[in-house]
Amino acid sequence: MDPNPTNFPILSYVMTKIPSVKRTFSSTTSDDFDVENPQPAAPKPQEPHFELAEKMPHLKNPKLISAMRKTVTDVSQTRSILRSLGTRPDHETVDNARFRVSEIDAQASGDSDELREDYKIFKAVISLDEMHEAYERMLSEAEKKLEKIYEAALAGEDDLIEDDQEENAVKDEEVNEEVVRILKDAESGKRIERVVLSGKGLRIFPEAFGKLNSIVVLNLSNNQIEVLPDSISGLENLEELNLSANLLESLPDSMGLLFKLKILDVSRNKLSALPDSISHCRALVEIDASFNKLTYLPTNIGFELVNLKRLSIHLNKIRSLPTSIGDMKSLTLLDVHFNELHGLPPSIGKLTNLEILNLSSNFSDMTELPETISDLTNLKELDLSNNQIHALPDTFGRLVNLTKLDVDQNPLAVPPKEVVAEGVEAVKAYMVKRWADILMEEEKKSMSEVHDQGQASLLTRSTSWLSNVVSNVSGTVSGYLGGAAKPNADPYLNQQL
C-alpha cells in the first residue's frame, strides 16, 4: 500500500518515517558455520493472506481472490502503522492543545524559547491525532471493502460491484406512502406534532420534513438511514428525536440548533463521535448513544448540559470521560459499561444527585476508583463487575444510601471476599470501620509527633533555664572569692564578707 502524497499527505509522510524492518538471522555461531554446506536461508516473510482455498473452497473467481488478498494486506499494514503510532491522545487533550495553539498564535510576543517549545509540543499532539484519524478512516474503509468482497464470494458473484456502480444500480425507491400522506397533510395546513416512521425501510431522511417546524416528536428508528441532513435544524419545536437502529456514522453540527430537544436516542448506529454542537441543546434531559463506536465525549459537554438526567453510553469504545462530566449536576443515571475506560476523572464526585452508576465490563482497563467517588452521597446502585479493581476507596463507607453493589469478577482485596459475600451493608460497615481505624492510627501518629516535639521543647526550655541559673550563680561566687570586680556587685554583702 503506497498512498499518493497528493491525496494522503499525512499518510504518505508517516509511511516514509516508519523504520524499515531488518531481516533477522538464526543465532548460529561462527564455529558451526560450514562454508561448503551452508544452512538454508530463512524464508522471506510473505505478505499476510489467508489460505482462501481451504477457508472458502467454493471461492473460485480469481478476481475476488486477488481483491480479498490485497484488501487483507491493506488492513494488516494499516493496523501495523496504527500500532507504531502508539496510543491516540484523548479528545480533551487534543482540544486543549488546539486551544493553546490558537492562543499562542494570537499573542504578539510569542518569541520566547519556552513558548516555542510548548507550541511544538501542542502541534505534535494535534498532528498525532490527525494521523490516527486518517489511518483509522483508511482501516474502516478497508474493512468495509473486505466485508463486501466476502459477501460477494458467499453470494457466488463473479465480480465485486464498486460503490458508485452499486449506487447507480439501485433503482429509485418507491416513496413511502405514509411519508407522502404526512407531507400532504402539512401542505393542507394541518398541524403535525407527532411523526412515527419506525421500521419503514427508509434509506434517507426526507428533506421536506425540515420545514415541518410544528413537529414535537419524531421517531425514525429501525430504518436504514445513513445520513441526517442539515435541514433537521428546521424542527425548532422538536422535543423528542429517536434515530436508534439506523446506519448513521455521524450527526450534523446543525443538531446544536434544536434548542428545545429533551430526549435524544441515537443508539445502535455506527457513530464514532457526537458533534461538539450537541452541548448547545441545553434542554436535553436524556441521551442514549449506546451501542455505537464512540471513542470520546465532547470536551465541554458537561458545562452546558446541566439539565441532563440520564446518560447512556454503554457498548462503545470510550477510553476516558471529560472533566466537565462533573458539571452535569442534574445527572441521576450514568451508564458506561462495556467501554475501555482507564478510570474516572476526580470531578465525578461533584455529581451529588447521581443514583445509578454502571462501570461494569471495562475489564483490564479499569483498575481503580478515585477517592471522590465517596462524595456521591445519593448513590443507590453501583456496578463494578468485570474489571480489575483491587481495592475500594478508603472512604467508600460514606455512600450511606447505597443499596445495591456488584463487584463480581474483580481481584478485590479490600474488602475481603468473605465480607463482600455478606452483602452491601457488610461492605459499608467494613469500610467505615477500616476508615475509622486509619483515622485512629493517623491521630495516634500525630499525637506521638506532637508529644515528641513537646518533650524536645520542654527539654530545651529547661536546659536554657538551668544555664541561666548556673551562669548567675557562677558570677556571684566569683565575686565572693575575690574574682574580677563586677559593676553590679552588692556592696552590703561584700562588707559582711
C-alpha positions as CSV (number, residue, x, y, z in Angstrom):
1,M,0.0,0.0,0.0
2,D,1.7,3.1,-1.3
3,P,-0.6,6.1,-0.8
4,N,-0.5,9.0,-3.2
5,P,1.1,12.0,-1.3
6,T,-1.3,14.3,-3.1
7,N,-4.3,12.5,-1.9
8,F,-3.0,11.4,1.5
9,P,-0.2,13.8,2.6
10,I,-0.3,12.8,6.2
11,L,-0.4,9.1,5.4
12,S,2.5,9.4,2.9
13,Y,4.6,11.3,5.4
14,V,4.1,8.8,8.2
15,M,4.9,5.8,5.9
16,T,8.2,7.4,4.9
17,K,9.0,7.8,8.6
18,I,8.3,4.2,9.6
19,P,11.7,2.4,10.1
20,S,12.4,-0.4,7.8
21,V,12.4,-3.8,9.4
22,K,15.8,-5.5,9.2
23,R,16.0,-9.2,8.5
24,T,17.0,-11.3,11.5
25,F,19.2,-14.4,11.1
26,S,19.4,-17.5,13.2
27,S,21.8,-17.5,16.1
28,T,24.3,-19.8,14.5
29,T,27.8,-19.2,15.9
30,S,30.9,-18.9,13.6
31,D,32.2,-22.2,14.8
32,D,29.1,-24.0,13.5
33,F,29.1,-22.3,10.1
34,D,30.1,-24.6,7.2
35,V,31.1,-22.8,4.0
36,E,30.7,-25.9,1.9
37,N,27.3,-26.8,3.3
38,P,25.7,-23.6,4.4
39,Q,22.3,-23.8,6.2
40,P,19.4,-22.8,4.0
41,A,18.5,-19.1,4.3
42,A,15.4,-18.2,6.3
43,P,12.4,-17.9,4.1
44,K,11.4,-14.4,3.1
45,P,8.4,-13.2,5.0
46,Q,5.3,-13.1,2.7
47,E,2.5,-10.7,2.6
48,P,-0.2,-11.7,5.1
49,H,-3.0,-13.6,3.4
50,F,-5.5,-16.4,4.1
51,E,-5.4,-19.8,2.6
52,L,-8.6,-19.0,0.7
53,A,-8.9,-22.3,-1.0
54,E,-9.1,-24.1,2.4
55,K,-11.2,-21.5,4.2
56,M,-13.6,-20.9,1.3
57,P,-13.5,-23.8,-1.0
58,H,-16.4,-22.5,-3.0
59,L,-14.5,-19.4,-3.9
60,K,-13.3,-19.9,-7.5
61,N,-13.2,-16.4,-9.0
62,P,-9.6,-15.3,-9.4
63,K,-10.6,-11.6,-9.3
64,L,-12.3,-12.0,-6.0
65,I,-9.4,-14.0,-4.6
66,S,-6.9,-11.3,-5.7
67,A,-9.1,-8.5,-4.3
68,M,-9.5,-10.2,-1.0
69,R,-5.8,-10.9,-0.6
70,K,-4.9,-7.3,-1.5
71,T,-7.5,-5.9,1.0
72,V,-6.3,-8.2,3.8
73,T,-2.8,-6.9,3.1
74,D,-4.1,-3.3,3.3
75,V,-5.9,-4.0,6.6
76,S,-2.8,-5.7,8.1
77,Q,-0.5,-2.8,7.1
78,T,-2.8,-0.1,8.3
79,R,-3.2,-1.8,11.6
80,S,0.5,-2.2,11.9
81,I,1.0,1.5,11.3
82,L,-1.6,2.4,13.9
83,R,0.3,0.3,16.4
84,S,3.5,2.0,15.6
85,L,1.9,5.4,16.2
86,G,1.1,4.4,19.7
87,T,-1.9,5.4,21.8
88,R,-4.1,8.1,20.4
89,P,-4.3,11.3,22.5
90,D,-7.7,11.6,24.2
91,H,-10.1,14.1,22.8
92,E,-9.9,16.5,25.8
93,T,-6.1,16.7,25.4
94,V,-6.4,17.4,21.7
95,D,-9.0,20.1,22.3
96,N,-6.7,21.8,24.9
97,A,-3.8,21.6,22.5
98,R,-5.8,23.3,19.8
99,F,-6.9,26.0,22.2
100,R,-3.3,26.6,23.3
101,V,-2.1,26.8,19.7
102,S,-4.7,29.4,18.8
103,E,-3.9,31.3,22.0
104,I,-0.1,31.3,21.2
105,D,-0.9,32.3,17.6
106,A,-2.9,35.2,18.8
107,Q,-0.2,36.5,21.1
108,A,2.1,39.2,19.7
109,S,5.0,38.4,21.9
110,G,5.4,34.7,21.2
111,D,9.1,34.6,20.5
112,S,10.3,33.1,23.8
113,D,12.1,29.8,23.7
114,E,9.8,28.2,26.2
115,L,6.7,29.3,24.3
116,R,8.1,28.0,21.0
117,E,8.8,24.6,22.7
118,D,5.3,24.5,24.1
119,Y,3.9,25.4,20.6
120,K,5.8,22.5,19.0
121,I,4.5,20.0,21.6
122,F,0.9,21.2,21.1
123,K,1.3,20.9,17.4
124,A,2.7,17.5,17.7
125,V,-0.3,16.3,19.8
126,I,-2.6,17.7,17.1
127,S,-0.6,16.1,14.3
128,L,-0.6,12.7,16.0
129,D,-4.4,12.8,16.5
130,E,-4.8,13.7,12.8
131,M,-2.6,10.8,11.7
132,H,-4.6,8.4,13.9
133,E,-7.8,9.9,12.4
134,A,-6.6,9.4,8.8
135,Y,-5.4,5.8,9.4
136,E,-8.5,4.8,11.3
137,R,-10.6,6.0,8.4
138,M,-8.5,4.0,5.9
139,L,-8.7,1.0,8.2
140,S,-12.5,1.3,8.4
141,E,-12.8,1.6,4.6
142,A,-10.5,-1.4,4.0
143,E,-12.5,-3.5,6.5
144,K,-15.8,-2.5,4.8
145,K,-14.4,-3.5,1.4
146,L,-13.3,-6.8,2.9
147,E,-16.8,-7.4,4.1
148,K,-18.2,-6.6,0.7
149,I,-15.8,-9.0,-1.0
150,Y,-16.7,-11.7,1.5
151,E,-20.4,-11.2,0.9
152,A,-19.9,-11.2,-2.9
153,A,-18.0,-14.5,-2.5
154,L,-20.7,-16.1,-0.4
155,A,-23.3,-15.0,-2.9
156,G,-21.3,-16.6,-5.8
157,E,-21.0,-13.3,-7.7
158,D,-18.4,-13.1,-10.4
159,D,-17.1,-9.7,-9.6
160,L,-17.2,-7.0,-6.9
161,I,-19.5,-4.1,-7.6
162,E,-17.9,-0.8,-6.7
163,D,-19.7,1.7,-4.5
164,D,-20.5,4.1,-7.3
165,Q,-21.7,1.3,-9.6
166,E,-23.8,-0.1,-6.8
167,E,-25.4,3.3,-6.2
168,N,-26.2,3.6,-9.9
169,A,-27.5,0.1,-10.0
170,V,-30.0,0.7,-7.2
171,K,-33.3,1.7,-8.6
172,D,-35.1,4.8,-7.2
173,E,-37.0,3.7,-4.2
174,E,-40.7,4.0,-4.2
175,V,-41.7,6.9,-1.9
176,N,-43.2,5.6,1.3
177,E,-47.0,6.2,1.2
178,E,-47.1,7.4,4.8
179,V,-44.3,9.9,4.2
180,V,-46.4,11.3,1.2
181,R,-49.5,11.4,3.4
182,I,-47.7,13.4,6.1
183,L,-46.3,15.9,3.7
184,K,-49.7,16.4,2.0
185,D,-51.4,16.9,5.4
186,A,-48.8,19.6,6.2
187,E,-49.3,21.3,2.9
188,S,-53.0,21.4,3.5
189,G,-52.4,23.4,6.7
190,K,-52.8,20.6,9.2
191,R,-50.6,20.9,12.3
192,I,-48.3,17.9,12.5
193,E,-46.8,17.4,16.0
194,R,-46.1,13.6,16.1
195,V,-44.4,11.6,13.3
196,V,-43.7,7.9,13.7
197,L,-42.0,6.2,10.8
198,S,-40.3,3.3,12.7
199,G,-39.4,0.2,10.7
200,K,-40.5,1.7,7.3
201,G,-37.3,0.7,5.5
202,L,-36.3,4.4,4.9
203,R,-32.8,5.0,3.5
204,I,-32.9,8.8,3.5
205,F,-34.4,11.4,5.8
206,P,-37.0,13.3,3.7
207,E,-35.6,16.9,3.3
208,A,-39.1,18.3,3.3
209,F,-39.5,17.3,6.9
210,G,-37.1,20.1,7.8
211,K,-39.9,22.6,7.0
212,L,-42.4,21.0,9.4
213,N,-41.4,23.1,12.3
214,S,-44.5,22.0,14.3
215,I,-43.1,18.5,14.9
216,V,-42.6,17.8,18.6
217,V,-41.9,14.0,18.4
218,L,-40.1,12.3,15.6
219,N,-39.4,8.6,15.5
220,L,-37.3,7.3,12.7
221,S,-36.0,4.2,14.5
222,N,-35.3,0.8,12.9
223,N,-34.7,2.1,9.3
224,Q,-31.6,2.2,7.1
225,I,-30.8,5.9,7.2
226,E,-27.2,6.6,6.6
227,V,-27.1,10.4,6.6
228,L,-29.0,13.0,8.5
229,P,-29.3,16.3,6.5
230,D,-28.6,19.8,8.0
231,S,-32.3,20.6,7.3
232,I,-33.2,18.8,10.6
233,S,-32.3,22.1,12.3
234,G,-35.6,23.4,10.9
235,L,-37.5,21.3,13.5
236,E,-37.3,24.2,16.0
237,N,-40.0,22.8,18.3
238,L,-38.7,19.2,18.4
239,E,-38.5,17.7,21.9
240,E,-38.0,14.0,21.2
241,L,-35.9,12.5,18.5
242,N,-35.5,8.7,18.0
243,L,-32.9,7.7,15.5
244,S,-32.0,4.3,17.0
245,A,-31.2,1.2,14.9
246,N,-30.1,3.0,11.7
247,L,-26.8,3.2,9.8
248,L,-25.7,6.7,10.9
249,E,-21.9,7.2,11.0
250,S,-22.1,10.9,12.1
251,L,-24.6,13.6,13.1
252,P,-24.7,17.1,11.6
253,D,-23.5,20.1,13.5
254,S,-26.9,21.6,12.9
255,M,-28.2,19.4,15.6
256,G,-27.0,22.0,18.0
257,L,-29.9,24.3,16.8
258,L,-32.5,22.0,18.3
259,F,-32.8,24.2,21.4
260,K,-36.0,22.5,22.7
261,L,-34.8,18.9,22.3
262,K,-35.2,17.0,25.6
263,I,-34.8,13.3,24.6
264,L,-32.2,12.0,22.0
265,D,-31.9,8.4,21.2
266,V,-29.1,7.5,18.7
267,S,-28.3,4.1,20.0
268,R,-27.5,1.1,17.7
269,N,-25.8,3.1,15.0
270,K,-22.3,3.4,13.8
271,L,-21.4,6.8,15.3
272,S,-17.7,7.4,16.1
273,A,-18.4,10.7,17.8
274,L,-21.1,13.1,18.9
275,P,-20.9,16.6,17.4
276,D,-19.5,19.3,19.8
277,S,-22.6,21.3,19.0
278,I,-24.7,18.8,21.0
279,S,-23.7,20.8,24.0
280,H,-25.9,23.7,22.8
281,C,-29.0,21.6,23.2
282,R,-29.3,22.7,26.8
283,A,-32.8,21.4,27.3
284,L,-31.7,17.8,27.0
285,V,-32.7,15.6,29.9
286,E,-31.9,12.2,28.3
287,I,-29.3,10.9,25.9
288,D,-28.9,7.3,24.7
289,A,-25.9,6.8,22.5
290,S,-25.2,3.2,23.4
291,F,-24.1,0.5,21.0
292,N,-22.1,2.7,18.7
293,K,-18.4,3.2,18.1
294,L,-17.8,6.3,20.3
295,T,-14.3,6.8,21.5
296,Y,-14.9,10.0,23.4
297,L,-17.4,12.6,24.5
298,P,-17.2,16.3,23.5
299,T,-14.9,18.1,25.9
300,N,-17.4,20.7,27.1
301,I,-20.5,18.5,27.1
302,G,-20.9,18.8,30.9
303,F,-20.5,22.5,31.1
304,E,-23.7,23.2,29.2
305,L,-25.9,20.1,29.6
306,V,-26.7,21.0,33.2
307,N,-30.3,19.7,32.9
308,L,-29.3,16.2,31.7
309,K,-30.6,13.4,34.0
310,R,-29.8,10.2,32.1
311,L,-26.7,9.5,30.0
312,S,-26.4,6.0,28.5
313,I,-23.2,5.5,26.6
314,H,-22.6,1.8,27.1
315,L,-21.2,-0.6,24.5
316,N,-18.8,1.9,22.9
317,K,-15.0,2.3,22.9
318,I,-14.7,5.3,25.2
319,R,-11.3,5.5,27.0
320,S,-12.0,8.4,29.3
321,L,-14.7,10.8,30.4
322,P,-14.1,14.6,30.1
323,T,-13.5,16.6,33.2
324,S,-16.7,18.6,32.5
325,I,-18.8,15.5,33.3
326,G,-18.8,16.7,36.9
327,D,-20.8,19.7,36.0
328,M,-23.8,17.6,35.0
329,K,-25.3,18.4,38.4
330,S,-28.8,17.0,37.5
331,L,-27.5,13.6,36.4
332,T,-29.2,10.7,38.1
333,L,-28.1,7.8,35.8
334,L,-24.7,7.3,34.2
335,D,-24.2,4.0,32.3
336,V,-20.7,3.5,30.9
337,H,-20.5,-0.3,31.0
338,F,-18.7,-2.2,28.2
339,N,-16.2,0.5,27.2
340,E,-12.5,0.9,27.5
341,L,-12.4,3.3,30.5
342,H,-9.0,3.6,32.2
343,G,-10.5,5.4,35.2
344,L,-12.7,8.3,36.2
345,P,-11.9,12.0,36.5
346,P,-11.9,13.3,40.1
347,S,-14.7,15.6,39.1
348,I,-17.1,12.6,39.2
349,G,-17.6,13.4,42.9
350,K,-19.5,16.5,42.0
351,L,-22.5,14.5,40.7
352,T,-24.2,14.7,44.0
353,N,-27.6,13.8,42.5
354,L,-26.3,10.6,40.9
355,E,-28.3,7.5,41.9
356,I,-27.2,4.8,39.4
357,L,-23.7,4.3,38.2
358,N,-22.7,1.4,36.0
359,L,-19.0,0.9,35.3
360,S,-19.0,-2.8,34.7
361,S,-17.1,-4.7,32.0
362,N,-14.4,-2.2,31.3
363,F,-12.1,-5.2,32.0
364,S,-8.4,-4.7,32.3
365,D,-8.6,-1.0,31.6
366,M,-10.4,-0.2,34.9
367,T,-8.1,-0.8,37.8
368,E,-9.0,1.8,40.4
369,L,-11.6,4.3,41.5
370,P,-11.0,7.9,42.6
371,E,-11.4,8.8,46.2
372,T,-14.0,11.4,45.2
373,I,-16.5,8.6,44.3
374,S,-17.3,8.6,48.0
375,D,-18.8,12.1,47.6
376,L,-21.7,10.6,45.6
377,T,-23.8,10.5,48.8
378,N,-27.1,9.9,46.9
379,L,-25.8,6.9,45.0
380,K,-28.1,3.9,45.3
381,E,-26.8,1.4,42.8
382,L,-23.1,0.8,41.8
383,D,-22.0,-1.9,39.3
384,L,-18.2,-2.5,39.2
385,S,-18.3,-6.1,37.9
386,N,-15.8,-7.5,35.4
387,N,-13.0,-5.0,36.0
388,Q,-9.6,-5.2,37.6
389,I,-10.2,-3.2,40.8
390,H,-8.0,-4.3,43.7
391,A,-9.4,-2.1,46.5
392,L,-12.4,0.2,47.1
393,P,-11.5,3.7,48.2
394,D,-10.9,4.1,51.9
395,T,-13.9,6.5,52.3
396,F,-16.3,4.1,50.5
397,G,-18.4,3.8,53.7
398,R,-19.6,7.3,53.2
399,L,-22.0,6.0,50.5
400,V,-24.8,5.7,53.1
401,N,-27.6,5.4,50.5
402,L,-26.0,2.6,48.6
403,T,-28.4,-0.4,48.5
404,K,-27.0,-2.4,45.5
405,L,-23.4,-3.2,44.9
406,D,-21.9,-5.6,42.3
407,V,-18.1,-6.2,42.5
408,D,-18.0,-9.7,40.9
409,Q,-15.1,-10.7,38.7
410,N,-12.6,-8.3,40.3
411,P,-9.3,-9.2,42.1
412,L,-10.7,-7.4,45.1
413,A,-8.5,-7.5,48.3
414,V,-10.2,-4.6,50.2
415,P,-12.8,-5.5,51.4
416,P,-12.1,-9.3,51.6
417,K,-14.2,-11.8,49.7
418,E,-16.0,-13.0,52.8
419,V,-17.2,-9.5,53.6
420,V,-18.4,-9.0,50.0
421,A,-20.3,-12.2,50.2
422,E,-22.3,-10.8,53.2
423,G,-23.8,-8.0,51.1
424,V,-23.6,-4.3,50.6
425,E,-24.3,-3.4,54.2
426,A,-21.5,-5.5,55.4
427,V,-19.2,-3.9,52.9
428,K,-20.1,-0.4,54.0
429,A,-19.7,-1.4,57.7
430,Y,-16.3,-2.9,57.0
431,M,-15.1,0.2,55.1
432,V,-16.4,2.5,57.8
433,K,-14.5,0.6,60.5
434,R,-11.4,0.5,58.2
435,W,-11.6,4.2,57.7
436,A,-12.1,4.8,61.5
437,D,-9.0,2.6,62.2
438,I,-7.0,4.6,59.6
439,L,-8.0,7.9,61.2
440,M,-7.3,6.5,64.7
441,E,-3.8,5.4,63.6
442,E,-3.2,8.7,62.0
443,E,-4.3,10.5,65.1
444,K,-2.0,8.4,67.3
445,K,0.9,9.1,65.0
446,S,0.1,12.8,65.0
447,M,-0.2,12.8,68.8
448,S,3.1,11.0,69.1
449,E,4.8,13.5,66.9
450,V,3.3,16.4,68.9
451,H,4.3,14.7,72.2
452,D,7.9,14.2,70.9
453,Q,8.0,17.8,69.8
454,G,6.7,18.9,73.2
455,Q,9.3,16.9,75.1
456,A,12.0,18.3,72.9
457,S,10.7,21.9,73.5
458,L,10.4,21.3,77.3
459,L,14.0,19.9,77.5
460,T,15.2,22.9,75.5
461,R,13.5,25.4,77.8
462,S,14.7,23.5,81.0
463,T,18.3,23.5,79.7
464,S,18.1,27.2,78.9
465,W,16.7,28.0,82.4
466,L,19.4,25.9,84.1
467,S,22.1,27.5,82.1
468,N,20.9,30.9,83.2
469,V,20.8,29.9,86.8
470,V,24.3,28.4,86.7
471,S,25.6,31.4,85.0
472,N,24.2,33.8,87.6
473,V,25.5,31.6,90.5
474,S,28.9,31.3,88.9
475,G,29.1,35.1,88.6
476,T,28.2,35.7,92.2
477,V,30.6,33.1,93.6
478,S,33.4,34.6,91.5
479,G,32.7,37.9,93.2
480,Y,32.6,36.3,96.6
481,L,36.0,34.7,96.0
482,G,37.7,37.9,95.0
483,G,37.4,37.5,91.3
484,A,37.3,40.4,89.0
485,A,35.1,43.1,90.4
486,K,31.6,43.3,89.0
487,P,29.9,46.6,88.4
488,N,26.7,45.3,89.8
489,A,28.2,43.7,93.0
490,D,26.2,44.1,96.2
491,P,28.3,46.5,98.4
492,Y,26.5,45.4,101.6
493,L,27.2,41.7,101.0
494,N,30.8,42.5,100.3
495,Q,31.0,44.4,103.6
496,Q,29.6,41.5,105.5
497,L,32.0,39.1,103.9
